[in-house]
Amino acid sequence: MIELVEVRKIYHQGLPDETVAVGGVTLTIAANSVTVLRGPSGSGKTSLLSLIGGMARPTSGRVWVAGREITSLPERFLTAVRRNTFGFVFQHSNLVRGITTLENVMLPAYPLGGSRASLEARAEGLLEQLGLSHRARARAEWLSGGEAQRAAVARALINEPQVIVADEPTAHLDSKASRELMGILAGLRTRGKTIVIASHDPVVYEGAAVDRVIGIRDGRLDGDGR
C-alpha cells in the first residue's frame, strides 16, 4: 500500500543548524492494517509520518502510495493525492471555533464540489457512527477533548480516504478517552482502511488491534514487531 525507499528528510541542509530528521528509511506499510510508529519526542516519527502522508517532500528517496510514486508530483497533483487518499488526525483536533461540529466535519469536502444536502447527510452519518450526532449542532469550542478528537476523525473520513494518518492523537486525552479513540481507529480497519499512527503512548502501541509497531530513534528504524 505505502512504500518508502531510502527516504531522507534534512532540514536547513548545508547550514550550521542542519538537522537530519529522517535518515535513509526503507519501509513498507501493508494495506488494511494498523501500524504504529513508536519513539520518544525528537525521534523523527512525526517527520516520517509527514512523508508517508505526503505533507512533506523527502530530501532524497522515493515514496509510493497504492503503486503510484508521489515524490516528484507537482504540488497541485500532490494536493489531490492528499485530499483523496489520506485523512489526517493531529495532536490537537484543530477544529475551527465559532462554527458547529457538523460544519467542521464538512470543511475538507467543499473543494470537491457536490450538493450541500448530500455532503451534510454524509457528515451527519459519520457523526452518528462516532456517537456524536447529539453534538452535531454544538459549536466546536463546546466539545470535550474526547468529543473534539472524535469529530476530527469524522472530518478525516469525510472524503472517504484509503489511509488515516494520526499524529499523537491521544496526547491531550485521558486514558478513557484515549482507549475510546483507539477503538474507533482500530474499527476503521474493518472498513478497509489503512491506519498509520505516530505515538509514544502505551495505550496506542499496546492496543490489541495494532498489527505492527515500528520503533523510531534518531530518524532511523529501531526495531520492528508487534
Secondary structure, 3 states (H helix, E strand, C coil): CEEEEEEEEEECCCCCCCEEEEEEEEEEECCCCEEEEECCCCCCHHHHHHHHCCCCCCCEEEEEECCEECCCCCHHHHHHHHHHHEEEECCCCCCCCCCEHHHHHHHHHHHHCCCHHHHHHHHHHHHHHCCCHHHCCCEHHHCCHHHHHHHHHHHHHCCCCCEEEEECCCCCCCHHHHHHHHHHHHHHHCCCCEEEEEECCHHHHCCCCCCEEEEEECCEEEEEEC
